[in-house]
Structures are given as structure tokens and as C-alpha cells.
């Protein structure tokens, strides 16, 4: 092998490494469903759910037909990831609870946002 072919091979390898590092990896997601209950503006109980939610990203829980800033309750973590639920939106505040995979909580546990690990 000549010096020229070694240099070309090394350059190709470096280029491939740069491309590998530059391409973003696929987003990881919890597999399964996260469920919660909320009350609509008309006073009816409704069930919301997140299918295969993204991990590491705070999710403010949607509550269609509910009053703005409505509090949800009774989360059920049917995913394969740990869910940390927060009373405040944007996963902020000191009031939070950790749900292991497969766990659920009573109607007394209130939440507005969740993040999966």
C-alpha cells in the first residue's frame, strides 16, 4: 500500500466519522400508553392518553374541551419507561410524583405535565 492510498483511506474514514456524528439519532420514545382523567367544561369525566410518548421531553397534558389550565388526575403509566408527573405545567415546580412502568395512581394525584425517562 502506498502513502497516497493510506492517506485517502484515512480521509474517507474521517469523513464517515464526521457524517456519523452529524446525523441526529432517532428520538427515543417510551413504548405503550400513558392515560389520565380530566373533567370537561360541561362537567363530564374524560380520558386522555399519550401513545408512545417521547422520552426526555416535557409534555403538557392536552385536555380537549376542558377549561384552560385544567388539572388532570389519576395517571396510569402503561409504558415501559418511568414517568414523572408534575402538578405545574412545563414540568416545573416542587410538586411531582414518579410512576414506575405499569403503575397507576388514584384520583387524588393531580397533574398538568409529564416527562418520561
C-alpha positions in Angstrom: 0.0 0.0 0.0 1.3 3.4 -0.9 1.4 6.5 1.2 -1.2 8.1 -1.1 -3.7 5.2 -0.7 -3.2 5.2 3.1 -3.9 9.0 3.2 -7.0 8.5 1.0 -8.3 5.7 3.2 -7.7 7.8 6.4 -9.5 10.7 4.8 -12.5 8.6 3.9 -12.7 7.1 7.4 -12.6 10.6 9.0 -15.3 11.8 6.6 -17.5 8.8 7.5 -17.0 9.5 11.2 -17.9 13.2 10.8 -21.1 12.2 8.9 -22.0 9.7 11.6 -21.6 12.3 14.4 -23.5 14.9 12.4 -26.6 12.9 11.7 -29.0 13.1 14.6 -30.1 9.9 16.2 -33.7 8.8 16.2 -35.7 10.2 19.1 -36.3 7.6 21.8 -39.8 7.0 23.0 -41.5 5.2 25.8 -43.4 2.2 24.4 -47.0 1.9 25.5 -49.7 4.3 26.6 -50.0 6.9 29.4 -53.6 7.6 30.5 -55.1 10.3 32.7 -58.6 11.6 33.5 -59.8 15.1 33.3 -63.1 17.0 33.6 -64.6 18.7 30.5 -66.1 22.2 30.7 -69.5 20.6 30.8 -68.6 18.6 33.9 -68.1 15.2 32.3 -65.1 12.9 33.0 -63.0 12.2 30.0 -59.9 10.0 29.5 -56.8 11.4 27.7 -53.9 9.4 26.6 -50.4 9.6 25.1 -49.3 6.8 22.8 -45.6 6.0 22.7 -44.6 9.4 24.2 -41.2 10.9 23.5 -38.6 10.4 26.3 -36.8 13.3 27.9 -39.2 15.9 26.7 -41.8 17.6 28.9 -45.4 17.1 27.7 -48.2 19.4 28.9 -51.2 17.1 29.0 -53.9 18.0 26.5 -57.4 18.1 27.8 -59.8 18.8 24.9 -63.0 20.5 26.0 -61.7 21.4 29.4 -61.2 24.8 30.9 -57.7 26.4 30.2 -55.2 25.3 32.8 -57.4 22.4 33.9 -55.8 19.9 36.2 -55.8 16.2 35.2 -55.8 13.3 37.7 -55.4 9.6 38.1 -52.5 8.9 35.8 -51.8 5.3 34.7 -48.4 4.7 33.3 -48.8 1.7 30.9 -45.4 2.4 29.2 -42.1 0.7 29.6 -40.5 4.0 31.0 -40.6 5.8 34.3 -43.0 8.8 34.2 -42.5 11.8 36.4 -45.8 13.8 36.7 -45.9 17.4 37.8 -48.7 19.5 39.2 -47.5 22.5 37.3 -47.3 22.9 33.5 -43.9 22.7 31.7 -42.6 20.1 34.3 -41.9 22.8 36.7 -42.4 23.2 40.5 -41.7 21.2 43.6 -44.8 19.1 43.4 -44.2 16.0 41.4 -44.6 12.2 41.6 -42.7 9.3 40.0 -44.7 6.5 38.4 -42.8 3.3 37.6 -43.7 1.4 34.4 -47.1 -0.2 34.7 -48.1 1.8 37.8 -51.2 3.9 38.3 -52.3 6.4 40.9 -55.7 7.4 42.5 -57.9 10.4 41.6 -56.2 12.3 44.3 -53.0 12.6 42.3 -53.3 15.8 40.2 -51.1 16.7 37.3 -50.6 19.1 34.3 -47.4 17.8 32.7 -45.3 14.6 32.4 -41.8 13.6 31.4 -40.6 10.1 30.6 -37.1 8.7 31.3 
